[in-house]
């Protein structure tokens, strides 16, 4: 399944994962991710339904905004 990593409406990266359940479980265990060497806070997730495909969007906040 395709995972889009987003800040606001901008996609900063896309990843294909074979086990979306495991990835979603891991995202619930942590509240930060490092992507391309930059640290982000996880703001939420969203299911994207397109005509013939499902994907997940992970919404991120730069660490300088809304700190934990």
Backbone as CSV, one residue per row, in Angstrom:
resi,resn,N_x,N_y,N_z,CA_x,CA_y,CA_z,C_x,C_y,C_z
1,UNK,0.850,-1.174,0.000,0.000,0.000,0.000,0.897,1.240,0.000
2,UNK,0.442,2.266,-0.689,1.207,3.503,-0.776,0.958,4.355,0.473
3,UNK,2.044,4.888,1.020,1.969,5.808,2.152,2.557,7.136,1.700
4,UNK,1.778,8.203,1.887,2.244,9.543,1.568,2.590,10.247,2.878
5,UNK,3.762,10.815,2.946,4.203,11.581,4.110,4.020,13.047,3.753
6,UNK,3.191,13.778,4.512,2.792,15.139,4.144,3.062,16.156,5.244
7,UNK,3.387,17.362,4.807,3.363,18.539,5.665,2.361,19.470,4.994
8,UNK,1.280,19.772,5.688,0.161,20.521,5.106,-0.324,19.764,3.876
9,UNK,-0.404,20.433,2.731,-0.866,19.771,1.509,0.283,19.307,0.628
10,UNK,1.508,19.403,1.116,2.678,19.038,0.320,3.135,17.630,0.647
11,UNK,3.241,16.802,-0.374,3.800,15.455,-0.195,5.315,15.592,-0.197
12,UNK,5.960,15.133,0.898,7.416,15.226,0.930,8.066,13.894,0.583
13,UNK,7.290,12.802,0.652,7.830,11.500,0.303,6.680,10.513,0.130
14,UNK,6.897,9.481,-0.666,5.951,8.385,-0.793,6.699,7.082,-0.597
15,UNK,6.055,6.157,0.088,6.650,4.866,0.387,5.628,3.777,0.094
16,UNK,6.084,2.647,-0.389,5.215,1.480,-0.541,5.545,0.531,0.612
17,UNK,4.519,0.150,1.377,4.714,-0.786,2.485,3.921,-2.055,2.210
18,UNK,4.490,-3.191,2.575,3.815,-4.465,2.329,2.827,-4.814,3.441
19,UNK,3.047,-4.290,4.647,2.177,-4.609,5.786,1.713,-3.316,6.448
20,UNK,0.605,-2.764,5.942,0.116,-1.483,6.449,-0.320,-1.595,7.908
21,UNK,-0.829,-2.753,8.323,-1.249,-2.918,9.715,-0.060,-2.757,10.668
22,UNK,1.071,-3.339,10.320,2.261,-3.213,11.159,2.734,-1.763,11.205
23,UNK,2.713,-1.072,10.066,3.149,0.315,10.061,2.224,1.188,10.911
24,UNK,0.916,0.982,10.790,-0.036,1.770,11.576,0.134,1.480,13.069
25,UNK,0.398,0.234,13.421,0.662,-0.115,14.811,1.885,0.633,15.328
26,UNK,2.948,0.642,14.547,4.168,1.351,14.954,3.923,2.852,15.090
27,UNK,3.136,3.426,14.208,2.840,4.859,14.293,2.070,5.200,15.566
28,UNK,1.257,4.260,16.068,0.533,4.501,17.328,1.472,4.434,18.534
29,UNK,2.588,3.743,18.395,3.541,3.610,19.503,4.456,4.823,19.647
30,UNK,4.633,5.555,18.571,5.563,6.692,18.584,4.802,7.970,18.249
31,UNK,5.391,9.108,18.553,4.755,10.363,18.163,5.680,11.227,17.310
32,UNK,6.810,10.650,16.910,7.758,11.356,16.044,8.320,10.390,15.016
33,UNK,8.699,10.943,13.859,9.394,10.162,12.840,10.556,10.994,12.306
34,UNK,11.557,10.306,11.806,12.650,10.961,11.094,12.546,10.528,9.644
35,UNK,12.468,11.509,8.756,12.287,11.251,7.340,13.277,12.109,6.576
36,UNK,14.113,11.465,5.793,15.152,12.167,5.023,16.028,13.024,5.938
37,UNK,16.327,12.513,7.142,17.208,13.196,8.081,16.551,14.306,8.893
38,UNK,15.271,14.564,8.680,14.549,15.606,9.407,13.552,14.969,10.373
39,UNK,13.442,15.546,11.578,12.507,15.028,12.580,11.166,15.753,12.495
40,UNK,10.091,14.961,12.606,8.738,15.492,12.532,7.880,14.888,13.637
41,UNK,6.880,15.637,14.039,5.857,15.131,14.958,4.704,14.621,14.104
42,UNK,4.122,13.484,14.483,2.977,12.942,13.761,1.729,13.690,14.211
43,UNK,1.034,14.302,13.262,-0.169,15.078,13.559,-1.436,14.259,13.333
44,UNK,-1.364,13.239,12.488,-2.525,12.402,12.236,-2.322,11.537,11.013
45,UNK,-3.308,10.703,10.738,-3.289,9.857,9.552,-4.635,9.984,8.850
46,UNK,-4.629,9.667,7.576,-5.837,9.800,6.769,-5.867,8.683,5.731
47,UNK,-7.035,8.078,5.536,-7.219,7.094,4.481,-7.631,7.832,3.218
48,UNK,-6.933,7.564,2.129,-7.236,8.194,0.845,-7.878,7.143,-0.052
49,UNK,-9.089,7.438,-0.499,-9.832,6.518,-1.353,-9.892,7.110,-2.751
50,UNK,-9.231,6.435,-3.675,-9.282,6.827,-5.074,-10.097,5.773,-5.813
51,UNK,-10.352,5.963,-7.068,-11.240,5.070,-7.810,-10.915,3.594,-7.641
52,UNK,-9.672,3.228,-7.811,-9.311,1.813,-7.745,-8.162,1.542,-6.783
53,UNK,-7.909,2.468,-5.860,-6.749,2.308,-4.987,-6.982,2.997,-3.646
54,UNK,-6.507,2.339,-2.593,-6.490,2.937,-1.258,-5.053,3.279,-0.914
55,UNK,-4.862,4.374,-0.200,-3.543,4.715,0.309,-3.724,5.429,1.645
56,UNK,-2.633,5.602,2.351,-2.647,6.257,3.656,-1.767,7.485,3.582
57,UNK,-2.233,8.562,4.186,-1.452,9.781,4.290,-1.106,9.992,5.762
58,UNK,0.167,10.249,6.037,0.613,10.562,7.393,0.931,12.053,7.412
59,UNK,0.194,12.797,8.239,0.364,14.245,8.311,1.400,14.560,9.383
60,UNK,2.399,15.340,9.007,3.531,15.636,9.877,3.617,17.123,10.190
61,UNK,4.195,17.430,11.346,4.508,18.799,11.718,6.015,18.894,11.934
62,UNK,6.662,19.915,11.392,8.083,20.106,11.711,8.231,20.227,13.225
63,UNK,9.334,19.758,13.770,9.527,19.719,15.226,9.454,21.104,15.860
64,UNK,9.661,22.178,15.120,9.579,23.511,15.687,8.157,23.978,15.954
65,UNK,7.161,23.296,15.367,5.772,23.694,15.533,5.081,22.787,16.545
66,UNK,4.296,23.364,17.419,3.445,22.610,18.342,4.227,21.485,19.036
67,UNK,5.267,21.801,19.808,6.100,20.748,20.419,5.318,19.899,21.400
68,UNK,5.798,18.684,21.589,5.161,17.715,22.478,5.433,18.073,23.925
